[in-house]
Each structure stands twice: as C-alpha cells, then as structure tokens.
Amino acid sequence: MNNMHKELLEKTVTELADLIKNREVSPVDVTKNILEYIDKINPKTNAYISITADTALERAREAETEITAGNYKGIFHGIPIALKDNIYFGQELTTVGSKIHGSFIPEADATVTAKLRAAGAVFTGKLNMHEYAFGADNNNSHFGAVHNPWNPEKIPGGSSGGSGAAVAAHSTYSSLGTDTAGSIRIPSSACGTVGLKPTHGRVSKYGVYPLAWTLDHVGPIAKSVADAAAMLSVISGFDIKDPTSANVPVNDYLSGLNGNVKGLRIGINEDYFFKNIDARVEKIIRDRIADLEKLGAIVKPVSMPTLRHAEWTELATCFSEASAIHHRNLQKRPNDFGADIRLLFEIGEMFSAVDYLQAQQVRRQIKKEFMQALSEVDVIITPTLPLIPPSIGENTVDINGNESGYIENSIRLTGPSNLTGLPALSVPAGIAEGMPVGLQIIGRAFDEARVLNVGMAIELMKPLGDHRPVLAP
C-alpha cells in the first residue's frame, strides 16, 4: 500500500472530515481505499461479519454529489464506518453474532443507524461480536474469534471486539458498540482505542438487540477523544421509541475539548477500583493520575462501601434479564447457541425473583454512594481492566501470580457504571507487555463533556508513544 493511501487510512474522523469538506479528497476515493484495505486485513483480524462494498460505494457517490453541490452535512458526511452487528440496518442482515439470528433482516434502521445515515455516513459493513453480546473475549462460536491488532494471538476484549479491532487496525474510521457490563470499554482498553459508555438514556437503544434491558448502552468506539465526542453529538438525543430515553438537551461535545484540568477534583476509590490489579497496569494508571496532578488536578479519596457487592449485583441483574430475553429459544433451540453462552443463559434461569429484586436494592445503594462521591469530586478515575488481555482460548488470567477467571475480572471495574447508568470513558494510558492499557473516567449523569475533556488531557500526554498495532496499514 503506498504512503498516500496508508496516511488516508490512519486519519481520524475529524482530520478526514476537513479534507472531505475542503474537497481535497473525495468520499468515493476514501471509500474505495478502505474497502481495498478491508479485503487485505480482515482475514487477519476477522473484525467484519459482513462487508457491504456495493452499497458503500453507492452511498459514497451520493455523498460526493451532495458535497459538490454545497450540501455538506457535517463531520460524518462521506466517512466510511462500520457498526456492531446487533445494531439494526433496515433490510440488511443483522446476525447479533448468532446462529439463531443468522438470517435476520430487520425492517427498519436502529435510531443510531438512522442518525448516522442522516449525517451522511457511509456504511462499510457489520462487525463481529460475542454471540448476543454475552461475553468479553469475542471468541465467537459461529463467526470465529476476532484477533487483537496489537497481538493477533490475544483477544480483543468483548463483546464489541470487532468494533475495537476494526478501529485499532484502521479498517473502519469509527464505530458503535454496545455496553452492558463493559462491552465498549473492555475492547477499547484491550485494543488501544477510545470507548465511551454514555449516561443511560443519553443515546437511544431502539433497534439494538438487547442483552439486559436496564444495563444496556450504545456508544462510540473511536480513534481519538475528538472522534468519540463528534460521534456522541450525532447519536445523542431523546427518542420516543425508547422507553428509557432521557429528554435532556444535547451538547456540542467537540467544541469544549481543550484538556484543561486545572482545579479538577479526581476521586480515587482504593478499596474496590485499585484492589487486585495487575501491578504493571496499576503503575500506568497511577502515573497518569500523577500527570493530571501536575496539570493542576486535585486528587481526593472517595468511599463507596457497597461496591463490594457490585459484582454479584451486576451478575444477578444481567443474567436474569438476559435469560428472560432468550428463555423461549433456550427451551426450543438450546443446541443452536454457542456452548459458552448457552451455559450463561442456563445459569441465568437459576436466579430467583428474590435474588433479582434484592440486587435492585443493592444497586440503588451503590447509585446513592456514587452520587455522594460525585458531589465531592468531579470525576472518578480507575483502571478499565485489572489485567493484561489473555491469549485467544484462555479462560483464566494471572494477576500478580494469582490465577483467576478472565470473565469476572474483565467486568469487575466496568460493571458499576452499568448499574448506576453513569457515563464512563476508557482512553489509552500506556503500554504493558506490548499491549495497550486503558484508564477509565467515570462522571456525573449527562456530564459527558467533562469526562471527554479529562480523556483529552490524557490523550495529549501521548501515552502510547511510538507503539502501534502490528495489524495496521
């Protein structure tokens, strides 16, 4: 691949948008370039489930005509992007990473798809995911494992592993994932991308296949904080079709990004968020917090004692809701599920109504403690993952010489933000063992602008240095 084509692939959305807007490059050339690259790279990453080259080129030609006529729609106009395959495209295959929905064709677009379409985005296809979004390694029984672009033998995280890998490998300019216990932030941490789980109700879930109704969120996985902010501005807003949607004004999330953290109060919770963390990960996160202090931020300890029950609460809620959604198929077509998630759905059937309702009481208390903590500080900073991603097929991880399960450790630090619905962002913070390490920023409800700005402060430190994924242009 020649340098010009390579440079084009490596651009962020905001960088590419300027070139398209000023007609220095055309959406058709950009789309042809990335489709050619997807053909070469996808056999190595397995990030795409389906590639829609013909419709992408058709849409790129439309975008070019519109822009030439002076009808420029904004940052995503003419930009090729791919979405996770549980987000509906009207009249196009949406597999949800499963055999059961292997030939499912939704009638209409998801609200987020429709918003991106209206913004002029060019869709290049649908991305691989853990089956029904119920897992954190993206080792899909039906469509194969996704390979981490930083080390193809390692998992990309999940369930939005295809989105994380495609953004990291530059086979999409940006993406959307879904997050029920960390499924946007886990692959973002593992793949060195920026991943935002917005406040619950900020982004419509209409037309997105559910995993667990009260925990699900839709949000961006992007190359940069600015790209995540731009995407959030497009997809946010009240939607009457989503009963959990919140009628709260949408900000221009891009305009306030400057990375200024002077006077910012950062909460640190040692008892839960810094307990049992891989020492190499912990050092990187503490170093970035110290760097923020040098920029004028103030660090303050915060106490949230009920967090010790967060893992049980997340599992009781998620498993019960997920099993309710899949109950009929589990009775009628049990063998059509991948073995790993069939087991999870069967476990979910074992929780009682008492378990579920007690979990909601604990959840309320956790929420209360977060609100108290966030009245004393502006954001809470934690590692995103307490571990370095394992190899594909490994179910355990070594944390400081102790072996424990990957799945429960992967959601340990991300799950609380799903229980509370608070916005949480993962940004690259450094490199350990050749793999990116994510730092998580949790903020107040609907305060995504501040969360993104703290992410920008970290990004400006250039924490990945010259390190790059091996599977890239």
N, C-alpha and C positions, 0 to 999 in steps of 0.2 A: 504494500500500500504506500503510495507516495505521500510526501510530507504534508502537502496541502490537504489531502483527504483525511489524513491522520489528525491534523490540527483541527479540522472541522468537527470530527467525532468527539474530540476531547473538550470542546467548548461546553460551558454551562448554558442553560436555557437563556439566562439574562444576557450573556455575551452573544449568543447566536441571534437572539431577538433583535439586537441592534443592527447586525449585519443584514438580516432579512428586511427589517423596517427601512433601512437606507438603500435597499436593493443592491447590496454588494454581493450577496449570494441569493439564489432563488430556492424556494421551498422544494421545487422539483429536484434540483441538484442535490440538496441536503438529504432528501428522502431516498433518492437513488443510491447515494453514497452509503447511508446507514443500512439500507436493505442488502447491499452487496457485502457489507461487513458482517451483518447478522448471519448470512449464509456461511461465512467462514468461521465465525466464533461460536455460533450456537451448538454445533456438535461437541464443542469442548465444555461449554458452561451448562447446556441443557436448560437455559433460563426461559425459553419460549415454549409454550404448549402448541400455539398456532401462530403462523406468520401470515398477515393479510397484505401481501405485496401489491396486488392489483388495486384494491380499494384505497390503499395508502397513496399510490401514485395518482389515482383519480382525484383524491382529496387534495393532494399537493398541487395539482394543476389548477383546481378551483381556487385554492389559497393564493396562488401566484396571480391569477386573473384579478382577484379581489384587490390584492395589494397594488398591482399595476394601475388599477382604476382609482386608487386613492382611498380604498376602504380598508385601512389597516385596523384590525380589531384589538390589538394589544399583544402582550408578551408571548402568548402561546400560538399566535397566528402563524401557521406554516411549520410548526415544530413537531417532529415525529416523537410520539410517546407510546408506550405500551402499558397496559394495566393488568393487575392481578386477575386471574381467571374465575373469581367469584363475583366480579362486578359485571352487571348485565350490559350487553350490547344488543340493541333491538335487531332481531332477525339474524343474529350471528351466534355461533356455537359458544356456550359458556359451560365448561365441564365441572367447575368447582373442584378440579383436581381429582375427580372420582370416576368410577365405572358407572354408577347408578345414574349420574347426570351426564354421562359420556356423549349423549346426542341431544342434550337440552338446548333448545333455541328460544330465548325469551322474546316476548312480543315487543317490548319497549326497552329503551335505554334506562339504566340507573340514573338518578338525578345527577350524580357527579359526572357520569359519561356525557349526559346532555349538556351540562355546563361547559365541559371542556370542548365538546363539539361546537357549541355556540361561540367559544373563544377562538375557534379556528385551528384547534389541534389536529394533527394528522396521526391516526392510529395505525401502528405497525403490527399489532397482534396482541395476544393474551399470554400472560406469564405464568410459569409453573408455580405451584404452591403445595403445601402439605395438604393431603386429602381433607376436604371440608374445613380447612384452616385449623384442624385439631392436632397440632404438633409443632415442634420447634426445631426440627432438623431438616425439613424439606426432602426427606428420603421417601419419595412418592412411589407407592406400590404399582401404580398404573402408568405413570409417565416418566419414571426413573428419577434418580437423585439429581439435584442441582449441585454443581461444583462451585466452590468458592473461588472467585477470580484471583485472590491473593495466594491461594494454595489449593489447586484442584482436588487434592485428596481430602480436604477438610469440608465440613458442612458450611453452608452459607447462613445458617440460622433459619428460623421459620416463624410463622407459617408463610410469610411473604418472601420466601427465599429467592424465587425467580425475580422479584422486583429488586431486591438488594443486589443480586448478582448481575442483573442486566444494567443497572445504573453504574455499578462499580466497573464493569467491563466495557462501558460506553456503547452497549447495544440498544439502549434507549436513552433519551436525553433527560427523562424524568419518569416517575411512576406514581401510582397509588397502591398502597397496601391496606390491609385491614388489621386491627389490633384488638384482641380480646383479653390477652394476658401479657402482651409484649410483642405481638407478631409484626409490628412495624419497627420497633426499636431493637429487637434482638438481631434481625438480619442487618439492620443499619450498623449496629456495633460490630458484628462479625465481618461485614463487607466494607467497612470504612466509608459509609455514606451518611447522609443527614436524614433522620427519620423523625417525623412529628406525629404523635397521637394528640389530636386537638381535644378541647373540652368536650365532654359528652353533650350532644345536641348542637354543636357548632357546625358540623357537616352532616348532611342528610345521609341516612343509610338506606333510603328507598331504592330497591332494585339491586341490593347487595345481599347475597345468600347468607343467612345468619349462622353464627356458631352459638352464641349465647346472647339473647336479646338485650339484657341490661348491662352487658360488659363490652359489646362490640363498638368499635370506632372505625372510621375511614380517614386516612390521611396520607400526606406526601412522603415518598422516599426520593431523595434528590441528591445532586452532586454538591450543592452548596446551600448554605443557610438562606441566601437570597432567593434561590430557586424554590426552596420549601415555602418561603414567605409568599412568593408570587403565586404558587400553586394554591396555597391556603386562601388567598384573596379571591381566586376564581371559584373554588368549590364550596366556600362557606355560605351560610345564609339559611333563613327559615324555609322549611318545606312542609306544606300542609299534608303531604303524603306520608311523612314520617312522624308517628305519634310522639317520638322522643325529641323531635327537633325543637330548638330553643329560638324564640323570637328576640334575638339580640343583634344590635347593629354590627355590620362587618367593617373592619378597619382596612385601610390600605397597609398591609403588613410590611410591604417593601420600603415604604418611604421613611420609616423611623429607624431603620437599621444603621447604627453607627459604631456599635461595640463599646460605647461608653458605659462603664460600670462603676464610676466614682460614686461612693456613698451607698452602693447596692448592698443590701443585707442578705448574706448567704447562710441558710440553715444547714447544719450538719447533724445528722442523727447517727450516732456511733453504734447504739445498741442493735439496730436492725440493718441499716444500709452499709455499715462497714464491718459487719461480723462475717467471718468465714469467707473472706475474699482472697483470691489468688494474690500473693504478695507482689507480683510484677504488675498486676492490674492496679492494685491499691496504690502503689508508688506513683504511677502515672496520674491517677485521679487526684491524689494529694498534691502532686507537683503543679497540676493545672489550677487547683484551688489557691495555692500559694502565689501563682502568677496573677490570678484575679485580685488577690490582696495587694500585690504590688501596683495594680492599676487603680487602687482606691476602694476596693470592695471590703466589707466588714464581715468577718465570719463569726457565727454565733451558734452554740449548741442548741438543738431542739429535742424535746422529749415527746415520744408518741408510744406509750407503753403497750397499747392494744395491738400494735403491729406484730407482736409475737404470735398473734392468731391469724395473721393476714394470709398465710399460705393455705391453711385449712378453709378459710372463708372464701378465697378465690376458687379453690377446687370444688367445694360444695356447691357454689353458685354456678360455676362454668359447667361442671359435669352434669348437674341436674337439668339445666336449661338445654344443653346440647343433646342430652339423651331424650328429652321431651320432643325436640325437633325431629330426631331421627328414629323415634320409637317404632313407627309403623314399618319402616324399611328394615329395622333390626329384627322385627318379628318375621317379615315376609321374605327378605333377601339378605340374610346375615352374611352369606358367603361372598356377596358382591362388594363388601367393604374390605379394605386392606386389613391384614391381621392386627396391625398396631392400633388402628383407630376403632376397630370392632371391639377390642378389649376395653378401650376407654369408654365407649358407649355402654358396654355391659356393666362396667364399674359405676357409671353414672346412674344406672337403673337401681343401684343399691342404696343410694341416699334417700332418706325418708323426708316427708314433708316437714317434720320437726327439725331435721338437720338443716334443710334449706332455709326455713324461717328463722332458726337460731343464727344462721350465717348472716342473714339480713340485719339482725340486731347488732351483731359484732361489726358488720360493715358500717352501720350508722355511727357507731362509736369511733371507728377508725376515721371516718369522714370528719367527725367533730374535732378529733385531735389534730388532723391536718389543717382544718380551718383555724384552730387556735394557734398552731405553729406558724401558719402563713399570715397571721395578724402581727406576729413578732418579727418575721423576716419576709423578704420579697420573693425569694425562690429557695428551693431545697436542692442541693447537689449530691448525687450519688454515682457510683459506677453503674453502667447499664447492665452489664453482665459480670458476675463474680468470677468468671473463668475465661480461659483461652479456648476457642472453639475446638472440639474434638474432631477426629477423622470420621469420614462417612461410615456409618455402620456401627460406630462405638456408642454404647448407651450410658457409659459412665465417664466421669471426668476426675482428674486428680487436682485437688485444691490443697496446696501446701502439704503434699504427702498423704492426704486422706482421700480415699476413693469414695465418690458418691454419685447419685443418679444425675444424668445430664438434664432431663426434662424438668425436674423440680427446681434445680439450681438455675436453669435458664430463665424461669419466670419469677424467681424469688424477689428480684429488685424492681421488676416492671409491673407485676400484678397489682400492687397497691394503687397505682394511678388508674387502673380499670375499675377497681372497687369504688374509688372516690369520684371518678369522672374528670379528674383534674388534668390540665394539659401537661404533656411530658415530651421532651425533645432529647434525642440522642445525637451527639456530634462526635466525630473522631477526636481523640485526645492524645494519641501516641501509638507506639508500636511495641509489642511484646512478642518475642519468638517469631518475628517476621509477620505477625498478624496485627491488624488494627484493633484498638481498644476504644470503646465508646464511653463517653461521660453523659450522664442523664441530668437534665434540668427540669424540675417539677415546679409549676407555678400556680397562681390563683386561677379560679374559674374565669374563662374568657380573657385571660391576660397573656394570650399567645405572643403579643407584640414584645412584651418584656422577656419572655422565655427565649424567643428568637434572638433578641438583642444580646443576651448573655451568650447564646450559642455563637453569635457573630464575634464576640470578644475572644472566644476560644479559637475560632477559625482563623482569626487574624494572627494568632500566635504561630500558625503553620505547623501544627503538632505532628503531622506525618512526615515533615521534612521532604526528602527526595524519594521516599519509599513509594512504590507504585505496584498495582496488581500485576501478576505475571501474565494473566489473560486479559490483555488490553490491546489497543491498536498497535 
